[in-house]
């Protein structure tokens, strides 16, 4: 095994300075575009279909007719309420509810 002795190559300090200069320029450009550049104007289209919704807004709703509807009465729950012995027993109790 041979021992090789070489002189250290001196790196140019200009390369490091140029790298930092590029970094600072990119950082300054990002700060300018984030905080100081004028915001582009955004134009929103006008809502043109509101006249079609007006009859629905003005329709009279009577809760008594909705509650007496046979279709509403025929609905049933497909999922049972959780019990303390079912799957809810696996979860932690809610610490924010008062006992």
C-alpha positions in Angstrom: 0.0 0.0 0.0 1.5 3.3 -1.1 1.3 6.5 0.7 0.2 9.4 -1.5 0.9 12.9 -0.4 -0.9 15.7 -2.3 -1.2 19.3 -1.7 -4.5 20.7 -0.7 -6.3 22.4 -3.6 -7.4 25.8 -2.6 -11.0 26.5 -3.4 -11.8 29.9 -4.8 -13.8 32.0 -2.3 -15.6 33.6 -5.2 -17.6 30.4 -5.7 -19.0 30.5 -2.1 -19.7 34.2 -2.4 -21.5 33.7 -5.7 -23.6 30.9 -4.1 -24.6 33.1 -1.2 -25.4 35.9 -3.6 -27.7 33.7 -5.6 -29.4 32.5 -2.4 -30.0 36.1 -1.2 -31.3 37.2 -4.6 -33.8 34.3 -4.7 -34.9 35.0 -1.1 -35.3 38.8 -1.8 -37.4 38.0 -5.0 -39.6 35.6 -3.0 -40.2 38.1 -0.3 -41.1 40.8 -2.9 -43.6 38.6 -4.7 -45.1 37.4 -1.4 -45.5 40.7 0.4 -44.9 43.7 -1.9 -46.0 42.8 -5.4 -49.4 44.2 -6.5 -52.1 41.6 -6.4 -53.7 40.6 -9.7 -57.3 41.8 -10.3 -59.8 39.0 -10.0 -63.1 39.4 -11.8 -66.0 37.3 -10.6 -68.9 36.5 -13.0 -72.3 37.7 -12.0 -74.8 35.2 -10.8 -77.4 35.2 -13.5 -79.6 32.3 -12.6 -81.1 33.8 -9.4 -84.5 34.4 -11.0 -85.0 30.7 -11.4 -84.6 30.2 -7.6 -87.0 32.9 -6.6 -90.2 30.7 -6.7 -88.5 28.2 -4.3 -87.6 30.9 -1.9 -91.1 32.4 -1.9 -92.9 29.0 -1.5 -94.9 28.7 1.7 -93.7 25.8 3.9 -96.0 24.4 6.5 -94.4 22.2 9.1 -97.8 20.4 9.9 -98.1 19.1 6.3 -94.5 17.9 6.3 -94.9 16.0 9.6 -98.2 14.5 8.5 -96.7 13.2 5.2 -97.1 9.4 5.0 -93.7 9.0 3.2 -92.0 10.7 6.2 -93.9 8.4 8.6 -92.8 5.3 6.7 -89.1 6.0 7.1 -87.2 3.9 9.7 -83.7 3.9 11.0 -81.4 1.3 9.5 -78.7 1.8 12.2 -79.5 1.3 15.8 -78.5 3.8 18.4 -75.2 3.0 20.2 -75.3 1.3 23.5 -72.7 1.1 26.3 -72.4 -2.7 25.6 -72.1 -2.4 21.8 -69.4 -0.9 19.7 -69.6 2.3 21.7 -68.1 0.4 24.6 -64.8 0.1 22.8 -64.5 3.9 22.5 -63.3 6.2 25.3 -66.1 8.2 27.0 -66.2 11.8 26.1 -64.2 13.7 28.7 -66.0 17.0 28.0 -69.5 15.8 29.0 -70.4 16.4 32.6 -71.3 13.3 34.6 
